Amino acid sequence: MSEIDFTDSQYLRSPHKTLSSLLKNGPLVSVKIPKIGKALLATSNEAIIDLLKSPHRFTTDATQVGKSPICAKAGGMPDWKPSNGSLFLAEGNQHRTIRHQLDMALRKSGIKTLRPNIAALADTLISNAIPAKGFPTGHIDLVSQFSRPLPALVMMELMGIPKTDAPDILKLTTQISYPEGPLGGINQQSAGKKLFAYLKDLLASDELPQDSLCFQLKQQPDTTAEINPDELAHLAYFLLQAGHSTTSNLIALGCMSLLDHPTQLKTLTQDWTKAPNAVEEILRYAAPTQMTAPRYAKETFTFYDHTFKRGDIVFGFLAATNMDSSSTPNPDIFDISRSPIRHISFGAGAHFCGGAQLAHLIAEIALQRLFTHRPELQHASNLTKSIIWLPRFGSRHLSRFIVNTTPSPARF
């Protein structure tokens, strides 16, 4: 049994060797994870799908098997409760009710008309970017200036949050997704309570635009189980934060992957019709969400030749599956022209990410606007100082990514 720290900066910067090594050990791999202890990782596509489809064997609620939730111990992963509107941990009828409500709301909201608005928001952020402190002229922090605020602003517009409230809500979402400093945890909790209260009041408003996501969430689904105001506010909270953090990482990791592979970047900038394919390859190769939420064995049983005992922990290791050579030839090579591109970064089945289409759209537009405005973009010379990871178990979460916007004749 090997011990792996999935929050270590070296792993986060280049996880592919570790992922390939784990895949060789079979569909279920025993590991020891710092702050968590012994756990199993489902690494194959088949094993992960079976895991997600086995609520009769596994639960996302640790208290059902006499355990304490391990999320908070794992380095900042939000400690969602199954009753708070999170699709990560909801199960059975509750999951179906929440998912139906979400799918209906997204279908009737204004996602299809957002493209020009996303581009305009991206252009404004790029134009208003200020120099990063402590770095030479021409350097900006891509996270704080672009990838972090853009998805939050898009989600706020989609949800019907008034523009006058946007600066305050952006500050709250940032404190929740990027807790920093000695008071980071306290500020995160305080911001979470304020955001929840705000969303609850917003959902109670009679002035929401009818094409807004919050308005559509209020329309009760055609099911026997209605969603009460608190549950609606929890769902809106979850959507805003999930749409913020994951998409922010997708944009930043996409930029990093392209800068790491200048030939691929040149291919993209010469033909922007490849943008959808490029985002798919970023999702496969960079995998912002590394793992599913933890699941706990409900009883003793055998699963993929492994005997589980009550309370045993297993994660679906999405990032490892994306590097499986049996489904992806030469998976350690970043290739935006690859076809087909197979990945499971958005989950699978009933647990497929409901916001995948929106995240994909935001990332496509963000990369196009960024490299159109800043075609000279390149890594900062000091990679150690310019790239800082937030040690959040289960994701590749950048808290700083300094890039150089100064033109270079040796760009490609």
C-alpha positions as CSV (number, residue, x, y, z in Angstrom):
1,M,0.0,0.0,0.0
2,S,1.5,3.3,-1.1
3,E,1.0,6.6,0.6
4,I,0.1,9.4,-1.8
5,D,-0.5,13.1,-0.9
6,F,-2.9,14.3,-3.5
7,T,-2.6,17.9,-2.2
8,D,1.2,18.0,-2.7
9,S,2.2,20.8,-5.1
10,Q,4.5,18.5,-7.2
11,Y,1.6,16.1,-7.8
12,L,-0.8,18.9,-8.6
13,R,1.6,20.4,-11.1
14,S,2.2,17.1,-12.9
15,P,0.0,14.2,-11.8
16,H,0.2,12.1,-14.9
17,K,3.0,9.8,-13.9
18,T,1.3,9.0,-10.6
19,L,-2.0,8.4,-12.4
20,S,-0.5,6.0,-14.9
21,S,1.2,4.1,-12.1
22,L,-2.0,3.6,-10.2
23,L,-3.8,2.4,-13.2
24,K,-1.5,-0.6,-13.5
25,N,-2.6,-1.9,-10.1
26,G,-6.2,-2.8,-11.2
27,P,-9.7,-1.2,-11.0
28,L,-9.5,-0.8,-7.2
29,V,-6.3,0.4,-5.6
30,S,-5.5,0.5,-1.8
31,V,-3.7,3.7,-0.8
32,K,-3.0,5.6,2.4
33,I,-3.9,9.3,2.2
34,P,-2.5,11.9,4.6
35,K,-5.2,13.2,7.0
36,I,-7.6,10.5,5.8
37,G,-5.9,7.2,6.3
38,K,-6.6,4.0,4.4
39,A,-8.9,4.3,1.4
40,L,-9.7,2.6,-1.9
41,L,-9.6,4.3,-5.3
42,A,-11.8,3.1,-8.2
43,T,-9.6,3.8,-11.2
44,S,-11.3,2.1,-14.1
45,N,-14.2,3.6,-16.0
46,E,-16.3,0.4,-15.3
47,A,-15.5,0.4,-11.6
48,I,-16.4,4.1,-11.2
49,I,-19.7,3.8,-13.0
50,D,-20.6,0.7,-10.9
51,L,-19.6,2.7,-7.8
52,L,-21.9,5.6,-8.7
53,K,-24.7,3.1,-9.5
54,S,-24.5,1.2,-6.2
55,P,-26.4,3.2,-3.6
56,H,-27.5,-0.1,-2.2
57,R,-23.8,-0.9,-1.3
58,F,-22.3,2.6,-0.6
59,T,-23.5,5.7,1.0
60,T,-22.2,9.3,0.8
61,D,-23.4,9.9,4.4
62,A,-20.7,8.9,6.7
63,T,-23.0,9.0,9.8
64,Q,-25.0,6.1,8.3
65,V,-22.1,3.8,9.0
66,G,-21.0,5.4,12.3
67,K,-18.2,7.5,10.8
68,S,-17.4,11.2,10.9
69,P,-17.2,13.0,7.6
70,I,-13.7,13.1,6.4
71,C,-14.1,16.0,3.9
72,A,-13.0,18.8,6.3
73,K,-9.9,16.8,7.3
74,A,-8.8,16.3,3.7
75,G,-7.6,19.8,3.0
76,G,-10.6,22.1,2.5
77,M,-13.0,20.0,0.5
78,P,-16.5,21.4,1.5
79,D,-18.2,19.4,4.2
80,W,-21.6,19.1,2.4
81,K,-24.4,17.4,4.2
82,P,-26.8,15.2,2.2
83,S,-29.7,17.4,3.0
84,N,-28.3,20.7,1.8
85,G,-29.0,20.6,-1.9
86,S,-25.6,19.2,-3.0
87,L,-25.8,16.8,-5.9
88,F,-22.4,15.4,-4.8
89,L,-23.8,13.7,-1.7
90,A,-27.5,13.4,-2.4
91,E,-28.8,9.9,-2.9
92,G,-31.9,8.0,-4.2
93,N,-35.2,9.9,-4.4
94,Q,-33.6,13.0,-3.0
95,H,-31.0,13.0,-5.8
96,R,-33.6,12.4,-8.4
97,T,-35.8,15.3,-7.1
98,I,-32.9,17.8,-6.9
99,R,-31.5,16.7,-10.3
100,H,-34.9,17.0,-12.0
101,Q,-35.4,20.5,-10.5
102,L,-31.9,21.5,-11.7
103,D,-32.3,20.1,-15.2
104,M,-35.7,21.8,-15.7
105,A,-34.4,25.1,-14.5
106,L,-31.3,25.0,-16.7
107,R,-33.3,24.0,-19.7
108,K,-35.7,27.0,-19.3
109,S,-33.1,29.6,-18.3
110,G,-31.1,31.8,-20.6
111,I,-28.0,29.7,-21.1
112,K,-28.3,29.7,-24.9
113,T,-28.2,33.5,-25.1
114,L,-25.2,33.9,-22.8
115,R,-22.4,33.6,-25.3
116,P,-22.1,37.4,-26.2
117,N,-22.4,38.3,-22.5
118,I,-19.7,35.9,-21.5
119,A,-17.4,37.3,-24.2
120,A,-18.1,40.8,-23.0
121,L,-17.4,40.0,-19.4
122,A,-14.1,38.2,-20.4
123,D,-13.0,41.2,-22.5
124,T,-13.7,43.6,-19.6
125,L,-11.7,41.5,-17.1
126,I,-8.8,41.2,-19.5
127,S,-8.8,44.9,-20.2
128,N,-8.9,45.8,-16.5
129,A,-6.3,43.3,-15.3
130,I,-3.7,45.0,-13.1
131,P,0.0,44.0,-12.6
132,A,0.7,41.3,-10.1
133,K,2.5,42.6,-7.0
134,G,6.1,41.5,-6.6
135,F,6.5,40.6,-10.3
136,P,8.1,42.4,-13.3
137,T,6.0,44.8,-15.4
138,G,3.6,42.9,-17.8
139,H,2.8,40.1,-15.3
140,I,-0.7,39.4,-14.2
141,D,-2.3,36.8,-11.9
142,L,-4.6,34.9,-14.2
143,V,-6.6,33.4,-11.3
144,S,-7.5,36.6,-9.3
145,Q,-7.8,38.7,-12.5
146,F,-9.6,36.3,-14.8
147,S,-10.4,32.7,-14.2
148,R,-11.7,33.3,-10.7
149,P,-14.2,36.2,-11.3
150,L,-15.4,35.2,-14.8
151,P,-17.4,32.1,-13.9
152,A,-18.9,33.8,-10.8
153,L,-20.0,36.8,-12.8
154,V,-21.6,34.6,-15.4
155,M,-23.4,32.5,-12.8
156,M,-24.7,35.6,-11.1
157,E,-26.0,37.0,-14.4
158,L,-27.7,33.6,-15.2
159,M,-29.2,33.3,-11.7
160,G,-30.7,36.8,-11.8
161,I,-28.6,38.5,-9.2
162,P,-28.8,42.3,-9.7
163,K,-25.6,43.9,-11.1
164,T,-25.6,46.3,-8.2
165,D,-25.2,43.3,-5.8
166,A,-22.5,41.6,-8.0
167,P,-19.4,43.1,-6.3
168,D,-20.5,42.0,-2.8
169,I,-21.6,38.5,-4.0
170,L,-18.3,38.1,-5.9
171,K,-16.4,38.8,-2.7
172,L,-18.5,36.2,-0.7
173,T,-18.0,33.5,-3.4
174,T,-14.3,34.2,-3.4
175,Q,-14.0,33.9,0.3
176,I,-15.9,30.6,0.2
177,S,-14.0,29.0,-2.8
178,Y,-10.5,30.5,-2.0
179,P,-10.2,30.7,1.8
180,E,-6.7,32.2,2.5
181,G,-4.7,33.3,5.5
182,P,-5.0,32.4,9.2
183,L,-8.7,33.6,9.3
184,G,-9.6,31.8,6.0
185,G,-11.8,29.2,7.6
186,I,-13.6,31.7,9.8
187,N,-14.2,34.0,6.8
188,Q,-15.3,31.1,4.7
189,Q,-18.0,30.1,7.3
190,S,-19.1,33.7,7.7
191,A,-19.3,34.3,3.9
192,G,-21.3,31.0,3.5
193,K,-23.9,32.1,6.0
194,K,-24.2,35.6,4.4
195,L,-24.5,34.1,0.9
196,F,-27.1,31.6,1.9
197,A,-29.2,34.3,3.6
198,Y,-28.9,36.5,0.5
199,L,-30.0,33.7,-1.9
200,K,-32.9,32.8,0.3
201,D,-34.1,36.4,0.1
202,L,-33.5,36.5,-3.6
203,L,-35.6,33.4,-4.2
204,A,-38.4,34.9,-2.2
205,S,-38.4,38.0,-4.4
206,D,-41.2,38.7,-6.9
207,E,-38.9,40.7,-9.2
208,L,-36.7,37.9,-10.6
209,P,-36.4,37.8,-14.4
210,Q,-38.4,34.9,-15.8
211,D,-35.5,33.6,-17.8
212,S,-33.2,33.6,-14.7
213,L,-32.1,30.4,-13.1
214,C,-33.4,31.4,-9.7
215,F,-36.9,32.1,-11.1
216,Q,-36.9,28.7,-12.7
217,L,-35.7,27.0,-9.6
218,K,-38.8,28.3,-7.8
219,Q,-41.1,26.5,-10.2
220,Q,-41.9,23.3,-8.4
221,P,-41.0,20.1,-10.5
222,D,-43.7,17.7,-11.6
223,T,-43.0,15.3,-8.7
224,T,-44.7,14.5,-5.5
225,A,-41.8,15.7,-3.4
226,E,-41.8,19.5,-3.3
227,I,-38.6,21.4,-2.4
228,N,-39.0,23.8,0.4
229,P,-37.5,27.4,0.5
230,D,-34.4,26.3,2.6
231,E,-33.7,23.4,0.1
232,L,-34.1,25.8,-2.8
233,A,-31.6,28.2,-1.2
234,H,-29.2,25.4,-0.6
235,L,-29.5,24.3,-4.2
236,A,-28.9,27.8,-5.5
237,Y,-25.9,28.1,-3.1
238,F,-24.5,24.8,-4.4
239,L,-25.0,25.8,-8.0
240,L,-23.3,29.2,-7.6
241,Q,-20.3,27.7,-5.8
242,A,-19.9,24.6,-8.0
243,G,-20.2,26.7,-11.1
244,H,-17.6,29.1,-9.7
245,S,-14.8,26.9,-8.4
246,T,-14.8,24.1,-10.9
247,T,-15.1,26.3,-14.0
248,S,-12.4,28.7,-12.6
249,N,-10.0,25.7,-12.3
250,L,-10.9,24.5,-15.8
251,I,-10.0,27.9,-17.3
252,A,-6.8,28.3,-15.4
253,L,-5.7,24.7,-16.0
254,G,-6.6,25.0,-19.7
255,C,-4.4,28.1,-20.0
256,M,-1.6,26.2,-18.2
257,S,-1.9,23.1,-20.4
258,L,-1.8,25.2,-23.5
259,L,1.2,27.3,-22.3
260,D,3.0,24.0,-21.4
261,H,2.3,22.8,-25.0
262,P,3.0,25.8,-27.3
263,T,2.5,23.7,-30.5
264,Q,-1.0,22.8,-29.4
265,L,-1.7,26.5,-28.5
266,K,-0.6,27.5,-31.9
267,T,-2.9,25.0,-33.5
268,L,-5.8,26.4,-31.5
269,T,-5.1,30.0,-32.1
270,Q,-4.9,29.4,-35.8
271,D,-8.3,27.7,-35.9
272,W,-10.8,28.6,-33.1
273,T,-13.3,26.1,-34.4
274,K,-11.1,23.6,-32.4
275,A,-12.1,25.3,-29.1
276,P,-14.8,22.8,-28.1
277,N,-12.3,19.9,-28.8
278,A,-9.6,21.7,-26.9
279,V,-11.8,22.0,-23.8
280,E,-12.6,18.3,-24.0
281,E,-8.9,17.5,-24.1
282,I,-8.2,19.9,-21.1
283,L,-11.0,18.1,-19.2
284,R,-9.3,14.8,-19.9
285,Y,-5.7,15.7,-19.5
286,A,-5.9,18.3,-16.7
287,A,-9.1,17.1,-14.8
288,P,-10.0,19.9,-12.5
289,T,-12.1,17.6,-10.4
290,Q,-9.9,14.6,-9.6
291,M,-12.2,12.5,-7.5
292,T,-15.8,11.9,-6.6
293,A,-17.1,12.5,-3.1
294,P,-16.2,9.7,-0.7
295,R,-18.5,6.8,-0.4
296,Y,-18.7,4.4,2.5
297,A,-19.5,0.7,2.5
298,K,-22.9,0.0,4.2
299,E,-22.0,-3.6,5.1
300,T,-19.6,-6.4,4.3
301,F,-19.6,-7.4,0.6
302,T,-17.2,-8.1,-2.3
303,F,-16.8,-5.5,-5.0
304,Y,-14.2,-6.0,-7.8
305,D,-12.6,-8.8,-5.9
306,H,-12.1,-6.6,-2.9
307,T,-13.9,-7.4,0.4
308,F,-15.4,-4.3,1.8
309,K,-16.3,-3.9,5.5
310,R,-18.8,-1.5,6.9
311,G,-17.4,2.0,6.9
312,D,-14.6,1.4,4.4
313,I,-14.0,4.4,2.2
314,V,-13.7,4.5,-1.6
315,F,-13.3,7.3,-4.1
316,G,-14.0,7.3,-7.8
317,F,-10.7,8.5,-9.2
318,L,-11.9,10.4,-12.3
319,A,-8.5,11.7,-13.2
320,A,-6.9,8.2,-13.3
321,T,-9.7,6.9,-15.6
322,N,-9.0,9.7,-18.0
323,M,-5.4,8.4,-18.4
324,D,-6.4,4.8,-19.2
325,S,-4.4,3.7,-22.3
326,S,-7.1,1.1,-23.1
327,S,-9.5,3.8,-24.0
328,T,-7.1,6.7,-24.9
329,P,-4.0,6.0,-27.0
330,N,-0.9,7.8,-25.6
331,P,-2.9,9.4,-22.8
332,D,0.0,11.3,-21.3
333,I,0.2,13.3,-24.5
334,F,-1.8,16.6,-24.7
335,D,-3.4,16.7,-28.1
336,I,-6.4,19.0,-28.9
337,S,-6.9,17.3,-32.2
338,R,-7.5,13.9,-30.6
339,S,-10.6,12.1,-31.7
340,P,-12.5,10.7,-30.1
341,I,-11.8,12.3,-26.7
342,R,-13.0,10.0,-23.8
343,H,-13.1,11.4,-20.3
344,I,-15.2,11.1,-17.2
345,S,-14.3,14.5,-15.6
346,F,-18.0,15.5,-15.5
347,G,-19.0,12.2,-13.8
348,A,-21.4,9.6,-15.3
349,G,-25.0,8.5,-15.4
350,A,-27.3,10.1,-12.9
351,H,-24.3,11.8,-11.4
352,F,-23.2,13.5,-14.7
353,C,-22.6,17.2,-14.0
354,G,-25.8,19.2,-14.7
355,G,-23.8,22.3,-15.4
356,A,-21.4,20.6,-17.8
357,Q,-22.7,22.5,-20.9
358,L,-22.4,25.9,-19.2
359,A,-18.9,25.2,-17.8
360,H,-17.8,24.0,-21.3
361,L,-19.2,27.2,-22.9
362,I,-17.5,29.5,-20.4
363,A,-14.1,27.8,-20.8
364,E,-14.3,27.9,-24.6
365,I,-15.1,31.6,-24.7
366,A,-12.6,32.4,-21.9
367,L,-9.7,30.8,-23.7
368,Q,-10.6,32.4,-27.0
369,R,-10.9,35.9,-25.6
370,L,-7.8,35.5,-23.5
371,F,-5.5,34.4,-26.3
372,T,-7.1,36.7,-28.8
373,H,-6.4,39.7,-26.6
374,R,-3.1,38.4,-25.3
375,P,-1.5,36.3,-28.1
376,E,1.9,36.9,-26.5
377,L,0.9,35.2,-23.2
378,Q,3.5,32.9,-21.7
379,H,4.6,31.4,-18.4
380,A,6.4,33.7,-15.9
381,S,10.1,32.9,-15.7
382,N,9.9,31.8,-12.1
383,L,7.5,28.9,-12.2
384,T,8.0,28.1,-8.5
385,K,6.9,31.5,-7.3
386,S,4.3,32.1,-10.0
387,I,2.2,28.9,-9.5
388,I,0.6,28.2,-6.1
389,W,-1.9,25.5,-5.5
390,L,-4.6,25.4,-2.8
391,P,-4.2,22.1,-1.0
392,R,-7.8,21.0,-1.6
393,F,-8.2,17.2,-1.7
394,G,-10.1,16.0,-4.7
395,S,-9.3,18.8,-7.1
396,R,-6.5,20.7,-8.8
397,H,-7.2,24.1,-7.4
398,L,-4.9,27.0,-8.4
399,S,-4.8,30.0,-6.0
400,R,-2.2,31.8,-8.1
401,F,-1.0,31.6,-11.7
402,I,1.2,34.5,-12.8
403,V,1.6,34.8,-16.5
404,N,3.7,37.1,-18.6
405,T,2.0,39.3,-21.2
406,T,5.2,40.8,-22.6
407,P,5.7,40.0,-26.3
408,S,8.5,37.5,-27.1
409,P,9.9,36.9,-30.6
410,A,10.6,33.3,-29.6
411,R,7.1,32.5,-28.7
412,F,6.6,29.3,-30.7
